[in-house]
C-alpha cells in the first residue's frame, strides 16, 4: 500500500521519523522518477537522501524529448527538497524490534537492513 505525500513529512529530531529505511518513489520537478531507500531527511539543509537508488527517467510525464531510464545503481543521491515534485512511501520499514531495545539501554533506535531488491 502506498502513501502519497506532497512533500516529505516533518522529521523527528535527527532523522526521517517512522519512514526511515522505507522504499521511496520520488519525482523531481524535472519529471524524473527515482526509487530508493530513505536514508535521511535534513530539515536544516532542506534535503532528502536516498540510498540504493535507480533512475527511471521521465516515463512520458513531460512534453517533448523524454529522459530514458538509467541502468546504474547509485549508492546515495541527495535531493534538494525544493526540487521534489512528489514523494511516495512504499513498503514502510518495520519498526525497530523492541526485544533488541530491551537488551541494551544504550541503543536509542535501530533500523534493520532492508532486503535488497
Backbone torsions as a table, in degrees:
resi	resn	phi	psi	omega
1	UNK	NA	131.6	-177.9
2	UNK	-99.8	145.9	176.1
3	UNK	-115.1	120.3	179.7
4	UNK	-84.6	134.7	176.8
5	UNK	-129.2	131.9	176.7
6	UNK	-69.3	-41.9	175.9
7	UNK	-138.7	160.5	178.5
8	UNK	-55.9	144.1	179.8
9	UNK	-67.3	158.5	177.2
10	UNK	-62.2	126.7	-177.4
11	UNK	-76.5	157.7	169.7
12	UNK	-79.5	167.9	-176.8
13	UNK	-52.6	123.7	173.3
14	UNK	76.7	10.1	-179.2
15	UNK	-165.1	-154.6	-174.0
16	UNK	-112.9	28.6	178.8
17	UNK	62.6	-144.4	-176.2
18	UNK	-83.4	6.3	-178.6
19	UNK	-108.3	0.3	177.8
20	UNK	-60.0	133.9	-177.9
21	UNK	89.7	-1.2	179.9
22	UNK	-84.8	154.3	174.6
23	UNK	-75.0	131.3	-174.3
24	UNK	-124.3	139.5	167.3
25	UNK	-111.8	125.6	-175.8
26	UNK	-125.8	132.6	174.6
27	UNK	-114.7	125.6	180.0
28	UNK	-82.2	168.3	176.6
29	UNK	-64.1	-16.5	174.8
30	UNK	-82.6	4.6	178.8
31	UNK	69.8	19.6	177.6
32	UNK	-93.5	132.4	-179.7
33	UNK	-99.3	138.7	176.6
34	UNK	-127.2	147.6	172.3
35	UNK	-129.2	138.1	178.4
36	UNK	-169.9	-172.1	-179.9
37	UNK	-101.5	127.7	-179.1
38	UNK	-63.9	122.1	178.4
39	UNK	-98.3	-47.5	179.9
40	UNK	-162.7	159.1	168.7
41	UNK	-123.4	124.1	-179.2
42	UNK	-110.5	101.1	-178.0
43	UNK	-68.5	-26.2	179.7
44	UNK	-69.2	-38.2	-179.6
45	UNK	-100.4	-1.8	-178.4
46	UNK	54.2	53.3	-179.8
47	UNK	-129.8	156.3	174.4
48	UNK	-126.1	127.2	-179.7
49	UNK	-110.7	129.5	174.4
50	UNK	-115.4	150.8	174.5
51	UNK	-120.8	161.4	-177.0
52	UNK	50.8	60.1	-169.8
53	UNK	-101.7	136.1	171.7
54	UNK	-116.5	145.1	178.3
55	UNK	-106.4	127.6	-175.7
56	UNK	-106.1	7.2	177.9
57	UNK	73.6	-164.1	-175.2
58	UNK	-87.6	-19.2	173.7
59	UNK	49.6	38.0	176.5
60	UNK	80.0	9.0	-177.4
61	UNK	-76.5	-17.0	-177.8
62	UNK	-125.3	157.7	175.5
63	UNK	-76.1	155.2	177.0
64	UNK	84.0	-160.2	-177.5
65	UNK	-59.1	138.2	-180.0
66	UNK	-96.4	155.1	173.8
67	UNK	-98.3	120.4	-177.8
68	UNK	-73.0	159.9	176.3
69	UNK	-65.6	153.0	176.9
70	UNK	-100.0	158.3	179.3
71	UNK	-106.1	2.9	-179.5
72	UNK	-86.5	141.1	172.5
73	UNK	-99.4	121.9	179.9
74	UNK	-95.0	134.7	178.8
75	UNK	-64.7	-45.4	177.5
76	UNK	-144.6	145.0	166.1
77	UNK	-135.4	132.7	175.8
78	UNK	-107.2	124.6	-177.0
79	UNK	-105.6	141.8	173.1
80	UNK	-75.1	124.7	-176.7
81	UNK	-56.6	-36.4	-178.6
82	UNK	-69.6	-14.1	179.7
83	UNK	-103.7	11.0	176.9
84	UNK	-94.5	123.2	179.2
85	UNK	-88.2	-40.2	-175.8
86	UNK	-150.2	144.2	177.3
87	UNK	-138.8	125.2	-179.7
88	UNK	-121.4	133.0	178.8
89	UNK	-98.0	122.9	175.5
90	UNK	-115.2	153.5	172.4
91	UNK	46.2	66.5	179.8
92	UNK	-55.4	131.9	-178.7
93	UNK	-62.5	143.7	178.5
94	UNK	-63.9	148.8	177.1
95	UNK	-62.9	149.6	177.7
96	UNK	-55.9	144.1	-178.1
97	UNK	-70.8	125.7	-179.3
98	UNK	-67.0	-28.5	-179.2
99	UNK	-60.1	-43.9	179.1
100	UNK	-65.1	-39.1	-179.6
101	UNK	-62.3	-38.9	-179.3
102	UNK	-69.1	-26.6	-177.9
103	UNK	-75.3	-27.8	-177.6
104	UNK	-140.9	103.4	-178.6
105	UNK	-65.5	-12.7	178.5
106	UNK	-74.2	-21.1	-178.5
107	UNK	-80.3	120.6	179.0
108	UNK	-85.5	-43.3	-179.4
109	UNK	-159.3	154.4	179.3
110	UNK	-150.1	145.3	177.0
111	UNK	-125.5	117.1	178.0
112	UNK	-65.1	150.7	177.0
113	UNK	-62.6	122.7	178.6
114	UNK	-69.4	155.5	177.1
115	UNK	-62.5	139.1	178.9
116	UNK	-76.0	134.0	178.2
117	UNK	-106.3	NA	NA
